[in-house]
Amino acid sequence: MTKIKLEEHEIKQLKESTHTEHTEYADLGVIEYNLKKLEHQKIEAINKITQSKELIDLLLKKLQEKHGPGTLNLETGEFTTTK
């Protein structure tokens, strides 16, 4: 077996490339973490939207039970019956 001493520029290139590779792996880990965090936030937002829609439907149903069929104008605060 023969040991060959690498030239300084070869060692430097290998060290820089290895450092870049490790940095990119670390960056990739951060990106993956952020993607999972965003996915969790997306799911939470979708759940909140669903809950809001269900509450709106329930409130409109209660209004219709109280006043009969109609439409609601949130700007004026008026419920107009369609009877």
C-alpha positions as CSV (number, residue, x, y, z in Angstrom):
1,M,0.0,0.0,0.0
2,T,1.2,3.4,-0.9
3,K,0.2,6.6,0.9
4,I,-0.1,9.6,-1.3
5,K,0.0,13.1,0.2
6,L,-2.8,15.2,-1.3
7,E,-2.0,18.7,-2.4
8,E,-3.3,21.6,-0.3
9,H,-5.9,22.7,-2.9
10,E,-7.3,19.2,-3.1
11,I,-7.6,19.0,0.7
12,K,-9.2,22.5,0.8
13,Q,-11.7,21.5,-1.9
14,L,-12.7,18.3,-0.1
15,K,-13.1,20.1,3.2
16,E,-15.2,22.9,1.7
17,S,-17.4,20.4,-0.1
18,T,-17.8,18.3,3.0
19,H,-18.7,21.5,5.0
20,T,-21.2,22.5,2.3
21,E,-22.8,19.0,2.4
22,H,-23.2,19.1,6.1
23,T,-24.6,22.6,6.0
24,E,-27.1,21.6,3.4
25,Y,-28.2,18.5,5.5
26,A,-28.7,20.8,8.4
27,D,-30.7,23.3,6.3
28,L,-32.8,20.4,4.9
29,G,-33.6,19.4,8.5
30,V,-34.8,22.9,9.3
31,I,-36.9,22.9,6.1
32,E,-38.5,19.6,7.0
33,Y,-39.2,20.8,10.5
34,N,-40.8,24.0,9.1
35,L,-42.9,22.0,6.6
36,K,-44.3,19.8,9.4
37,K,-45.0,22.9,11.5
38,L,-46.8,24.5,8.6
39,E,-48.8,21.3,7.9
40,H,-49.9,21.3,11.6
41,Q,-50.9,25.0,11.3
42,K,-52.8,24.2,8.1
43,I,-54.7,21.4,9.8
44,E,-55.5,23.7,12.8
45,A,-56.8,26.4,10.4
46,I,-59.0,24.0,8.5
47,N,-60.4,22.7,11.8
48,K,-61.2,26.2,13.0
49,I,-62.9,27.0,9.7
50,T,-65.0,23.8,10.0
51,Q,-65.9,24.7,13.5
52,S,-66.9,28.2,12.5
53,K,-69.0,27.0,9.7
54,E,-70.8,24.5,12.0
55,L,-71.5,27.2,14.5
56,I,-72.8,29.6,11.8
57,D,-75.1,26.8,10.5
58,L,-76.3,26.1,14.1
59,L,-77.0,29.8,14.8
60,L,-78.8,30.3,11.5
61,K,-80.9,27.1,12.2
62,K,-81.8,28.6,15.6
63,L,-82.8,31.9,14.0
64,Q,-85.0,30.0,11.5
65,E,-86.6,28.0,14.2
66,K,-87.4,31.2,16.1
67,H,-88.5,33.4,13.1
68,G,-89.1,31.0,10.3
69,P,-87.3,30.7,7.0
70,G,-85.4,33.8,5.9
71,T,-82.1,35.5,5.2
72,L,-79.7,37.3,7.5
73,N,-77.9,40.5,6.7
74,L,-75.0,40.9,9.1
75,E,-74.3,44.5,7.9
76,T,-77.7,45.7,9.1
77,G,-78.3,43.0,11.8
78,E,-81.7,42.2,10.2
79,F,-83.2,38.8,9.6
80,T,-85.8,39.0,6.8
81,T,-88.4,36.2,6.7
82,T,-89.4,34.7,3.4
83,K,-92.9,33.8,4.5
